[in-house]
Amino acid sequence: MSAVDAVSVPGAGGAVAALGAPPVPCPLCRVPADPVTLRCPSCREDLSVLFRLRYAGRIDYNRALEALAAGEGPLALGLLHRAVAAEPGLRPARDLLESLGGAGPEGGEPVGREGDTP
């Protein structure tokens, strides 16, 4: 399992959860890129930028965990929102965001509290 196939699990002592690797196809050859070299096995084009875009949600989720560990809650919330926006099916990010009060059960943005309405 490569680092791009996993996310850290909060409270699990640094354990990672396998999520399955989303494919990153070469835009020229349509061949799935090699997740180790980040290159197209056919034309050898460097596809690292496409990997960064495809895995942005997972990267932001892991950065949010680091921010939480450092006591930077607002930064972590922002990164979690970005992670869910980039990859809506990223369940660990959605669950953590919900547990921190940053999203409702459906995963949407909070719309306010009952006491906020006139």
N, CA, C and O of each residue as an XYZ file, in Angstrom:
472
protein
N       0.857     -1.174      0.000
C       0.000      0.000      0.000
C       0.899      1.232      0.000
O       1.783      1.346      0.849
N       0.691      2.138     -0.921
C       1.479      3.362     -0.968
C       0.830      4.417     -0.086
O      -0.310      4.258      0.351
N       1.563      5.497      0.172
C       1.051      6.554      1.041
C      -0.202      7.202      0.476
O      -1.019      7.720      1.237
N      -0.369      7.187     -0.825
C      -1.541      7.829     -1.417
C      -2.786      6.966     -1.316
O      -3.885      7.434     -1.615
N      -2.637      5.714     -0.900
C      -3.779      4.812     -0.756
C      -4.386      4.859      0.634
O      -5.378      4.177      0.891
N      -3.819      5.644      1.535
C      -4.233      5.574      2.923
C      -4.382      6.956      3.532
O      -3.863      7.948      3.019
N      -5.101      6.991      4.634
C      -5.206      8.191      5.452
C      -4.983      7.763      6.891
O      -5.245      6.615      7.251
N      -4.499      8.682      7.712
C      -4.316      8.395      9.125
C      -5.668      8.321      9.805
O      -6.624      8.983      9.400
N      -5.732      7.506     10.841
C      -6.966      7.353     11.605
C      -6.757      8.006     12.956
O      -5.881      7.586     13.712
N      -7.564      9.055     13.286
C      -7.371      9.728     14.562
C      -7.609      8.773     15.728
O      -8.517      7.942     15.697
N      -6.767      8.911     16.763
C      -6.928      8.100     17.952
C      -6.480      6.663     17.786
O      -6.747      5.833     18.655
N      -5.808      6.351     16.701
C      -5.388      4.971     16.470
C      -3.869      4.835     16.507
O      -3.312      3.904     15.926
N      -3.203      5.756     17.184
C      -1.758      5.656     17.328
C      -0.997      5.679     16.025
O      -0.014      4.953     15.874
N      -1.424      6.492     15.079
C      -0.735      6.599     13.802
C      -1.124      5.543     12.797
O      -0.504      5.441     11.738
N      -2.134      4.758     13.101
C      -2.575      3.730     12.153
C      -3.146      4.389     10.908
O      -3.624      5.523     10.955
N      -3.093      3.682      9.816
C      -3.651      4.194      8.572
C      -4.770      3.287      8.104
O      -4.786      2.089      8.389
N      -5.693      3.875      7.389
C      -6.813      3.114      6.831
C      -6.667      3.067      5.322
O      -6.462      4.097      4.679
N      -6.771      1.895      4.767
C      -6.720      1.750      3.316
C      -8.046      2.198      2.728
O      -9.109      1.776      3.183
N      -7.982      3.042      1.730
C      -9.190      3.560      1.104
C      -9.334      3.104     -0.332
O     -10.370      3.337     -0.954
N      -8.332      2.469     -0.857
C      -8.369      2.144     -2.275
C      -7.802      3.309     -3.055
O      -8.105      4.468     -2.774
N      -7.003      3.003     -4.005
C      -6.335      4.042     -4.770
C      -7.196      4.492     -5.934
O      -7.479      3.704     -6.835
N      -7.618      5.756     -5.927
C      -8.328      6.251     -7.106
C      -7.365      6.280     -8.289
O      -6.216      6.694     -8.135
N      -7.803      5.858     -9.440
C      -6.900      5.828    -10.591
C      -6.537      7.232    -11.069
O      -7.341      8.162    -11.001
N      -5.328      7.355    -11.543
C      -4.860      8.594    -12.158
C      -4.398      8.219    -13.561
O      -3.253      7.806    -13.742
N      -5.278      8.358    -14.564
C      -4.891      7.978    -15.921
C      -4.052      9.063    -16.599
O      -4.220     10.255    -16.342
N      -3.167      8.626    -17.450
C      -2.381      9.553    -18.256
C      -3.325     10.236    -19.240
O      -4.086      9.550    -19.922
N      -3.300     11.564    -19.337
C      -4.196     12.240    -20.276
C      -3.854     11.968    -21.742
O      -4.704     12.144    -22.614
N      -2.626     11.544    -22.022
C      -2.233     11.255    -23.400
C      -2.529      9.816    -23.792
O      -3.090      9.559    -24.857
N      -2.149      8.877    -22.929
C      -2.249      7.449    -23.256
C      -3.490      6.775    -22.685
O      -3.887      5.705    -23.147
N      -4.098      7.392    -21.691
C      -5.250      6.810    -20.979
C      -4.870      5.548    -20.207
O      -5.735      4.749    -19.850
N      -3.589      5.376    -19.954
C      -3.085      4.244    -19.187
C      -2.996      4.686    -17.727
O      -2.549      5.802    -17.459
N      -3.408      3.847    -16.776
C      -3.279      4.227    -15.361
C      -1.814      4.469    -14.992
O      -0.935      3.679    -15.334
N      -1.574      5.561    -14.298
C      -0.213      5.913    -13.900
C       0.288      4.973    -12.813
O      -0.496      4.370    -12.080
N       1.590      4.862    -12.727
C       2.232      4.060    -11.686
C       2.216      4.872    -10.389
O       2.811      5.949    -10.345
N       1.548      4.384     -9.322
C       1.456      5.163     -8.087
C       2.773      5.280     -7.326
O       2.871      6.084     -6.399
N       3.777      4.507     -7.693
C       5.072      4.601     -7.030
C       5.941      5.654     -7.707
O       6.509      6.516     -7.038
N       6.045      5.586     -9.030
C       6.902      6.532     -9.752
C       6.167      7.808    -10.143
O       6.802      8.806    -10.486
N       4.835      7.789    -10.094
C       3.987      8.914    -10.506
C       4.185      9.266    -11.979
O       4.047     10.420    -12.383
N       4.509      8.250    -12.764
C       4.721      8.424    -14.202
C       3.818      7.481    -14.973
O       3.362      6.461    -14.456
N       3.572      7.846    -16.220
C       2.830      6.966    -17.113
C       3.754      5.822    -17.517
O       4.869      6.069    -17.978
N       3.310      4.568    -17.352
C       4.172      3.460    -17.749
C       4.369      3.368    -19.260
O       5.301      2.710    -19.725
N       3.510      4.014    -20.019
C       3.600      3.940    -21.472
C       4.515      5.025    -22.038
O       5.497      4.725    -22.717
N       4.188      6.288    -21.755
C       4.956      7.394    -22.348
C       5.984      8.002    -21.389
O       6.765      8.866    -21.788
N       5.987      7.554    -20.120
C       6.924      8.011    -19.081
C       6.728      9.469    -18.679
O       7.614     10.062    -18.063
N       5.587     10.051    -19.018
C       5.296     11.435    -18.632
C       5.166     11.534    -17.111
O       4.604     10.647    -16.469
N       5.690     12.619    -16.544
C       5.578     12.868    -15.104
C       4.155     13.334    -14.806
O       3.729     14.379    -15.297
N       3.425     12.569    -14.010
C       2.030     12.879    -13.694
C       1.853     13.278    -12.233
O       0.750     13.180    -11.693
N       2.926     13.726    -11.591
C       2.857     14.054    -10.167
C       1.854     15.167     -9.878
O       1.214     15.152     -8.826
N       1.705     16.120    -10.773
C       0.728     17.195    -10.563
C      -0.690     16.634    -10.569
O      -1.532     17.063     -9.780
N      -0.956     15.678    -11.455
C      -2.285     15.063    -11.489
C      -2.547     14.245    -10.228
O      -3.673     14.210     -9.731
N      -1.509     13.587     -9.709
C      -1.665     12.862     -8.444
C      -2.003     13.841     -7.327
O      -2.873     13.569     -6.500
N      -1.317     14.980     -7.304
C      -1.571     15.979     -6.250
C      -3.018     16.453     -6.320
O      -3.672     16.598     -5.288
N      -3.516     16.691     -7.513
C      -4.911     17.117     -7.659
C      -5.883     16.011     -7.261
O      -6.867     16.269     -6.569
N      -5.614     14.798     -7.689
C      -6.532     13.683     -7.421
C      -6.579     13.322     -5.946
O      -7.621     12.911     -5.435
N      -5.449     13.476     -5.260
C      -5.364     13.104     -3.852
C      -5.417     14.309     -2.919
O      -5.062     14.190     -1.746
N      -5.847     15.448     -3.406
C      -5.872     16.671     -2.602
C      -6.696     16.499     -1.331
O      -6.290     16.961     -0.265
N      -7.842     15.843     -1.430
C      -8.680     15.644     -0.249
C      -7.981     14.823      0.815
O      -8.066     15.149      1.999
N      -7.302     13.779      0.424
C      -6.606     12.912      1.378
C      -5.408     13.630      1.996
O      -5.110     13.465      3.179
N      -4.736     14.418      1.184
C      -3.603     15.196      1.689
C      -4.097     16.222      2.702
O      -3.502     16.378      3.768
N      -5.184     16.924      2.373
C      -5.731     17.912      3.306
C      -6.227     17.258      4.588
O      -6.075     17.825      5.670
N      -6.820     16.070      4.480
C      -7.280     15.355      5.670
C      -6.103     15.040      6.591
O      -6.181     15.272      7.797
N      -5.026     14.519      6.037
C      -3.859     14.203      6.862
C      -3.232     15.463      7.446
O      -2.752     15.441      8.580
N      -3.229     16.551      6.699
C      -2.729     17.826      7.233
C      -3.633     18.332      8.350
O      -3.154     18.941      9.307
N      -4.943     18.084      8.236
C      -5.878     18.478      9.293
C      -5.585     17.705     10.577
O      -5.655     18.270     11.669
N      -5.259     16.427     10.456
C      -4.907     15.644     11.643
C      -3.655     16.209     12.310
O      -3.574     16.275     13.537
N      -2.686     16.611     11.499
C      -1.470     17.218     12.048
C      -1.797     18.538     12.736
O      -1.252     18.836     13.799
N      -2.687     19.333     12.134
C      -3.078     20.608     12.733
C      -3.799     20.382     14.060
O      -3.555     21.108     15.024
N      -4.677     19.391     14.122
C      -5.365     19.075     15.380
C      -4.369     18.664     16.455
O      -4.486     19.085     17.606
N      -3.398     17.850     16.089
C      -2.385     17.407     17.048
C      -1.559     18.583     17.565
O      -1.070     18.554     18.695
N      -1.406     19.612     16.740
C      -0.647     20.801     17.125
C      -1.523     21.841     17.821
O      -1.043     22.920     18.168
N      -2.802     21.526     18.027
C      -3.701     22.453     18.707
C      -4.227     23.570     17.826
O      -4.690     24.591     18.337
N      -4.166     23.398     16.524
C      -4.623     24.425     15.587
C      -5.988     24.041     15.025
O      -6.114     23.681     13.855
N      -7.016     24.127     15.886
C      -8.369     23.719     15.524
C      -8.953     24.431     14.318
O      -9.475     23.768     13.421
N      -8.887     25.775     14.259
C      -9.469     26.466     13.101
C      -8.818     26.067     11.776
O      -9.501     25.922     10.762
N      -7.511     25.892     11.788
C      -6.816     25.443     10.574
C      -7.290     24.045     10.195
O      -7.535     23.764      9.022
N      -7.417     23.170     11.190
C      -7.879     21.803     10.936
C      -9.277     21.809     10.336
O      -9.544     21.067      9.391
N     -10.171     22.633     10.869
C     -11.531     22.702     10.318
C     -11.512     23.151      8.864
O     -12.225     22.591      8.032
N     -10.707     24.151      8.557
C     -10.602     24.616      7.176
C     -10.084     23.531      6.248
O     -10.590     23.357      5.140
N      -9.076     22.806      6.705
C      -8.524     21.720      5.892
C      -9.526     20.589      5.717
O      -9.596     19.986      4.646
N     -10.300     20.295      6.755
C     -11.318     19.242      6.644
C     -12.413     19.642      5.665
O     -12.868     18.819      4.870
N     -12.839     20.902      5.719
C     -13.840     21.369      4.748
C     -13.296     21.237      3.324
O     -14.005     20.808      2.414
N     -12.035     21.612      3.148
C     -11.412     21.505      1.830
C     -11.299     20.049      1.389
O     -11.502     19.735      0.217
N     -10.973     19.158      2.332
C     -10.851     17.731      2.014
C     -12.180     17.165      1.543
O     -12.232     16.424      0.561
N     -13.254     17.512      2.242
C     -14.581     17.004      1.873
C     -15.038     17.609      0.550
O     -15.703     16.937     -0.238
N     -14.693     18.861      0.300
C     -15.055     19.483     -0.980
C     -14.308     18.814     -2.136
O     -14.869     18.627     -3.215
N     -13.055     18.458     -1.911
C     -12.256     17.832     -2.968
C     -12.651     16.383     -3.212
O     -12.613     15.904     -4.346
N     -13.032     15.686     -2.145
C     -13.398     14.268     -2.261
C     -14.591     13.993     -1.343
O     -14.410     13.549     -0.209
N     -15.803     14.253     -1.823
C     -16.999     14.110     -0.977
C     -17.172     12.724     -0.361
O     -17.799     12.606      0.692
N     -16.652     11.700     -0.964
C     -16.785     10.351     -0.427
C     -15.712      9.974      0.584
O     -15.634      8.815      0.991
N     -14.890     10.920      0.992
C     -13.811     10.651      1.944
C     -14.397     10.574      3.353
O     -14.409     11.558      4.092
N     -14.874      9.405      3.700
C     -15.635      9.195      4.938
C     -14.874      9.592      6.203
O     -15.474     10.218      7.077
N     -13.574      9.260      6.353
C     -12.882      9.671      7.582
C     -12.881     11.187      7.776
O     -13.032     11.665      8.900
N     -12.713     11.940      6.701
C     -12.722     13.402      6.807
C     -14.113     13.902      7.163
O     -14.261     14.782      8.011
N     -15.118     13.352      6.528
C     -16.498     13.752      6.802
C     -16.880     13.433      8.252
O     -17.505     14.253      8.925
N     -16.506     12.247      8.730
C     -16.823     11.850     10.103
C     -16.123     12.747     11.118
O     -16.732     13.162     12.104
N     -14.845     13.047     10.880
C     -14.113     13.906     11.803
C     -14.683     15.316     11.793
O     -14.815     15.938     12.847
N     -15.018     15.817     10.628
C     -15.611     17.144     10.524
C     -16.917     17.200     11.303
O     -17.178     18.165     12.021
N     -17.727     16.176     11.162
C     -18.993     16.116     11.894
C     -18.750     16.052     13.400
O     -19.454     16.710     14.166
N     -17.770     15.274     13.829
C     -17.500     15.144     15.262
C     -16.974     16.442     15.866
O     -17.136     16.682     17.062
N     -16.348     17.275     15.045
C     -15.849     18.565     15.521
C     -16.898     19.663     15.423
O     -16.638     20.812     15.779
N     -18.078     19.309     14.943
C     -19.144     20.302     14.832
C     -19.042     21.157     13.596
O     -19.671     22.213     13.524
N     -18.260     20.726     12.612
C     -18.084     21.512     11.402
C     -19.028     21.163     10.284
O     -19.019     21.824      9.246
N     -19.859     20.126     10.464
C     -20.805     19.731      9.415
C     -21.930     18.933     10.046
O     -21.759     18.301     11.088
N     -23.066     18.973      9.404
C     -24.209     18.195      9.861
C     -24.076     16.753      9.426
O     -23.114     16.402      8.744
N     -25.035     15.897      9.812
C     -24.968     14.482      9.460
C     -24.956     14.234      7.960
O     -24.420     13.222      7.510
N     -25.528     15.130      7.186
C     -25.527     14.959      5.734
C     -24.248     15.483      5.111
O     -24.035     15.326      3.909
N     -23.387     16.109      5.919
C     -22.108     16.570      5.412
C     -22.137     17.966      4.834
O     -21.148     18.398      4.241
N     -23.225     18.684      4.983
C     -23.287     20.038      4.467
C     -22.678     21.028      5.428
O     -22.298     20.672      6.544
N     -22.587     22.240      5.007
C     -22.095     23.298      5.854
C     -23.101     23.569      6.966
O     -24.303     23.421      6.746
N     -22.644     23.964      8.159
C     -23.589     24.296      9.208
C     -24.392     25.527      8.811
O     -23.849     26.477      8.248
N     -25.660     25.505      9.103
C     -26.517     26.625      8.711
C     -26.821     27.544      9.874
O     -27.587     28.494      9.715
N     -26.259     27.299     11.013
C     -26.498     28.141     12.171
C     -27.069     27.329     13.305
O     -27.371     26.144     13.160
N     -27.212     27.990     14.443
C     -27.782     27.319     15.601
C     -29.184     27.830     15.823
O     -29.564     28.882     15.310
N     -29.947     27.083     16.587
C     -31.328     27.462     16.846
C     -31.416     28.849     17.461
O     -32.303     29.627     17.110
N     -30.513     29.164     18.366
C     -30.543     30.456     19.039
C     -30.166     31.622     18.145
O     -30.343     32.774     18.542
N     -29.652     31.362     16.952
C     -29.240     32.434     16.042
C     -30.398     33.017     15.257
O     -30.259     34.095     14.679
N     -31.533     32.344     15.216
C     -32.653     32.835     14.415
C     -33.488     33.808     15.222
O     -33.656     33.620     16.426
N     -34.022     34.857     14.579
C     -34.831     35.842     15.317
C     -36.168     35.281     15.735
O     -36.962     35.982     16.362
